[in-house]
Amino acid sequence: MIQLIWNKLTDHIDPLLFAVATIVTVLGLLVLFSASNEAMSRVVSQSQKVVVAVVIMFILANLSPTFIARFAVPMYIAGIVLLLGVAFGGEVIKGARRWLKLPIIGNIQPSEIMKIAVPLILAWYFDKHEGAITWKNFIVAGILIVVPFGLIVRQPDLGTALLVGACGFYVLYLAGLDWRLIVGGALLACGLFFAAWEFNWLHDYQKERVLTVFDPGRDSQDAGWHTIQAAIAIGSGGLIGKGWLSGTQTHLEFLPEKHTDFIFAVYGEEFGLLGAILLLVIYLVLIGRCLLIAARATSLFGRLICGAMALMFFTYAFVNMGMVTGMLPVVGVPLPFVSFGGTALMTLFVALGILMSVATHRKLLGT
């Protein structure tokens, strides 16, 4: 009986996606152990979150894409309500109001939920209008993106807001958004950025992060500290790295936020260039498999949501590695399946569950 139930559950698990996610997650736990100065309590905490996330992934994988689509509107509304809860009663940590403490559940970061909720509701919306998508539909979709974007920017959390906006844009692009509108939107965004800079709509620390990309040494003891120390850590790793638990920048406490946003610097120092290349290859396999699932999806909803999830994984990895290596401004973006954190980890495994649902139920429809 147990074997029968297990076989039923695993019928809807994509082996390659699960294998890649498992490899990166286990690797993340090893790096986290080193990054947290061999504090087993933090690894145990993250492991517990992994177990919960995997269970959620299994449940979603066994639900049909049609059934999952029914949660699009409730999830989006719940996410907006939680963001409003953050705005009026969230916890302030390091000068930002991004967290909400809920009974039983504990602290959650609602902005992470919107990385799934926004593309999910957009994919559902366009699927409902398949065959008759007009410019009005794109306006409605734009509003659905702007509302959570504005609430997240207000926290302030510009990095996460841009990622949520990017996840929404991916659906618009895949749904057939005219390239002329894309170019016009890009020019408008550039104009708004320069206006925000000129009229001081940006916070001082946000300006410093942008300037630090071009000259990390201009404020080496404050705004440029993260970038400089991360560069030293990665550079000192050389070709093969210093070895697990042997990173000097990590264990001598030079590297800040080493278990969350800057964990890639820990990885680079201990496993070197070859280890970084291996991690990149693993991520490329994950993203490639997601894109293949999107291409083979039998519905517009499946194609849009899977394509958006694939590009979300790419954006997560690209932005995190970009900021750690000094190519992009420092923003609060975790390294997928590696950085410490519960809400972001749940989001990633939810995305995997949706992808597996689309992949395996397509096979059932085909037979």
Secondary structure, 3 states (H helix, E strand, C coil): CHHHHHHHHHCCCCHHHHHHHHHHHHHHHHHHHHHCCCCHHHHHHHHHHHHHHHHHHHHHHCCCHHHHHCCHHHHHHHHHHHHHHHHHHCEEECCEEEEEEECCCEEECHHHHHHHHHHHHHHHHHHHCCCCCCHHHHHHHHHHHHHHHHHHHCCCCHHHHHHHHHHHHHHHHHCCCCHHHHHHHHHHHHHHHHHHHHCCCCCHHHHHHHHHHHCHHHHCCCCCHHHHHHHHHHHHHCCCCCCCCCCHHHHCCCCCCCCCCCHHHHHHHHHHHHHHHHHHHHHHHHHHHHHHHHHHCCCHHHHHHHHHHHHHHHHHHHHHHHHHCCCCCCCCCCCCCCCCCHHHHHHHHHHHHHHHHHHHHHHHHHC
